[in-house]
Amino acid sequence: MKKVLLVLLALAGLGGGYGYYMWNKAPESMATRKSDMGITSEQLYGAFQKDETAANAEYVGKIIIISGKVKESRMVEGVAKVTLEAGADAAVINCELDNNTVHPRTQFNAGETIKIKGECAGADLDGTVMLSHCAEEK
């Protein structure tokens, strides 16, 4: 009976230690995550315009490296956001930089071509495609 109690106590201690570790573990930085695919901003936007359901199945939740021309770069409530051109005037990809990543820079020049890695979050009601937890890819 004593041995069973000691084994159960040891298992509870190990479980508690693991739980404490997981609770305090820092979130993974997007800069170190492996990407699922690479695509241009025009191709991604076009896929959502052509067939949003198919694009959702293919891209949403995936880590994508997207290349495109910067339309706008701004800070909103302490979060850096970058808008990439995607063809027509209203065609844009909105990228929100990851708070868990140390970024070499958070401001980008309009017209500059960059690569950004982020998690595709789909398109909103006006057709703008959203990427979250982004980091500049070198």
C-alpha positions in Angstrom: 0.0 0.0 0.0 2.9 2.4 0.8 4.6 1.6 -2.5 1.4 2.4 -4.4 1.0 5.7 -2.6 4.6 6.7 -3.3 4.2 5.8 -7.0 1.0 7.9 -7.2 2.7 10.8 -5.4 5.7 10.6 -7.8 3.4 10.6 -10.8 1.4 13.5 -9.5 4.7 15.4 -8.9 5.9 14.7 -12.5 2.5 15.7 -13.9 2.5 18.9 -11.9 6.0 19.7 -13.0 5.2 19.1 -16.7 2.0 21.2 -16.3 4.0 24.1 -14.8 6.5 23.9 -17.6 3.8 24.0 -20.3 2.0 26.9 -18.6 5.1 29.0 -18.4 6.6 28.0 -21.8 7.0 31.1 -24.1 5.1 31.0 -27.4 7.0 30.0 -30.5 8.3 32.9 -32.6 7.1 33.0 -36.2 10.7 33.7 -37.3 11.7 30.2 -36.3 8.6 28.3 -37.6 8.8 26.3 -40.8 6.7 27.6 -43.7 4.2 25.4 -45.6 4.5 27.3 -48.9 5.6 30.4 -50.7 3.3 32.6 -52.9 3.1 36.1 -54.2 0.5 38.6 -52.8 -1.3 38.7 -56.2 -1.5 34.9 -56.4 -2.9 34.6 -52.8 -5.4 37.4 -53.3 -6.5 36.0 -56.7 -7.1 32.5 -55.1 -9.5 34.0 -52.6 -11.3 36.1 -55.3 -11.6 33.1 -57.6 -13.0 30.6 -55.0 -12.9 31.5 -51.4 -14.0 28.1 -50.2 -11.2 26.3 -52.0 -8.7 29.0 -50.9 -9.8 28.6 -47.3 -9.2 24.9 -47.5 -5.8 25.4 -49.1 -4.3 28.4 -47.2 -6.1 29.1 -43.9 -4.1 28.0 -40.9 -1.0 27.4 -43.0 2.3 29.2 -42.5 2.9 31.1 -45.8 5.9 33.2 -47.1 4.3 35.9 -49.1 6.2 38.3 -51.4 4.8 41.6 -52.4 5.2 45.4 -52.6 4.5 47.4 -49.5 1.5 49.7 -49.9 1.5 51.0 -46.3 3.2 50.3 -43.0 1.8 51.6 -39.6 1.6 51.0 -35.9 -1.9 50.4 -34.4 -2.2 50.3 -30.7 1.4 49.1 -30.4 1.1 46.4 -33.1 3.0 46.8 -36.4 0.9 46.2 -39.5 2.0 46.0 -43.1 -0.3 46.2 -46.1 0.9 44.6 -49.3 -0.4 45.4 -52.8 -2.1 42.5 -54.6 -2.9 43.9 -58.0 -5.8 46.3 -58.3 -6.2 49.4 -56.0 -8.5 47.7 -53.4 -6.6 44.4 -53.6 -4.5 44.1 -50.5 -3.0 41.6 -48.0 -3.0 42.8 -44.4 -0.1 41.5 -42.3 0.1 41.9 -38.5 3.5 41.4 -37.1 4.0 38.8 -34.3 4.3 40.2 -30.8 6.4 37.1 -29.8 9.1 37.9 -32.3 12.0 40.3 -32.1 11.8 42.2 -35.4 14.9 43.9 -36.9 12.4 46.5 -38.2 8.7 47.2 -38.0 8.5 50.1 -40.5 8.7 49.5 -44.2 8.9 51.9 -47.1 6.0 52.2 -49.5 6.9 50.5 -52.9 9.5 48.3 -51.3 9.3 44.6 -52.2 9.5 42.3 -49.1 8.9 38.8 -48.0 6.7 38.2 -44.9 6.0 34.9 -43.2 2.7 34.5 -41.4 -0.3 32.4 -40.7 -3.1 32.9 -43.2 -6.3 33.9 -41.5 -8.5 34.0 -44.6 -10.4 36.9 -46.2 -12.7 39.4 -44.5 -16.0 40.7 -45.9 -14.4 43.2 -48.3 -12.1 40.6 -49.7 -8.9 41.7 -47.9 -6.8 38.7 -47.1 -5.3 38.6 -43.6 -2.0 37.2 -42.3 -1.4 37.0 -38.6 1.7 36.5 -36.4 3.9 37.7 -39.2 7.7 38.2 -39.4 9.9 39.6 -42.2 11.6 36.7 -44.1 15.1 37.4 -45.2 
